[in-house]
Amino acid sequence: MLWIGAAILLSLAAIIGKTLLKDVDDAVISAIDCFAAGAVIASLATEVFPSAFKDGNHWAGISTAIGLVLALGLNQLGG
């Protein structure tokens, strides 16, 4: 239930942010995106990665690398 609540809250925040910040300069949006990405990486590094490595051993690292490559590839496809 915690993850579902977090997903709903983050989805609403993204929709509201996109609506309220539609006329803001791209440099400001980029700074906000960088801060948000840093927060996501920090939370993953402190909460998810340690337990994933403990439970999945080397598969956690391999899965992370594959996910990063896929994310970069999808970003390139999106333009």
C-alpha positions in Angstrom: 0.0 0.0 0.0 2.9 2.3 0.7 4.3 2.0 -2.8 0.8 2.5 -4.4 0.3 5.6 -2.3 3.8 6.9 -3.3 3.0 6.2 -7.0 -0.3 8.1 -6.8 1.3 11.0 -5.0 4.2 11.3 -7.4 1.9 11.0 -10.4 -0.3 13.8 -9.1 2.8 15.9 -8.3 4.1 15.4 -11.9 0.7 16.4 -13.4 0.4 19.5 -11.2 4.0 20.5 -11.8 3.6 20.1 -15.6 0.5 22.3 -15.5 1.8 25.0 -13.2 5.3 25.2 -14.8 4.3 25.1 -18.5 5.5 28.7 -19.1 8.8 28.5 -17.1 12.2 28.8 -18.8 13.8 25.5 -19.9 16.9 26.2 -17.7 14.7 26.2 -14.6 13.0 23.0 -15.7 16.4 21.4 -16.3 17.5 22.4 -12.8 14.3 20.9 -11.3 14.8 17.7 -13.3 18.4 17.4 -12.1 17.4 17.9 -8.5 14.6 15.3 -8.8 16.9 12.8 -10.5 19.5 13.2 -7.7 16.8 12.6 -5.1 15.7 9.4 -6.9 19.3 8.1 -7.2 19.9 8.9 -3.5 16.8 7.1 -2.4 17.6 4.1 -4.5 21.2 4.0 -3.3 20.2 4.1 0.4 17.1 2.0 0.4 16.7 -0.3 -2.6 20.2 -1.2 -3.7 21.5 -2.6 -0.4 18.5 -4.9 0.1 18.5 -5.9 -3.6 22.2 -6.8 -3.4 21.7 -8.7 -0.2 18.9 -10.7 -1.7 20.0 -11.0 -5.4 23.8 -10.8 -5.0 25.4 -10.1 -8.4 22.1 -10.0 -10.3 21.3 -6.6 -8.7 24.3 -5.0 -10.4 23.6 -6.7 -13.7 20.0 -5.6 -13.6 21.0 -2.0 -12.7 23.4 -1.9 -15.6 20.8 -3.3 -18.1 18.2 -0.8 -16.8 20.5 2.1 -17.3 21.4 1.1 -20.8 17.7 0.6 -21.6 16.8 4.0 -20.2 19.5 5.7 -22.2 18.4 3.9 -25.3 14.7 4.9 -24.8 15.8 8.4 -24.2 17.6 8.5 -27.5 14.6 7.1 -29.3 12.4 9.8 -27.8 14.6 12.5 -29.3 
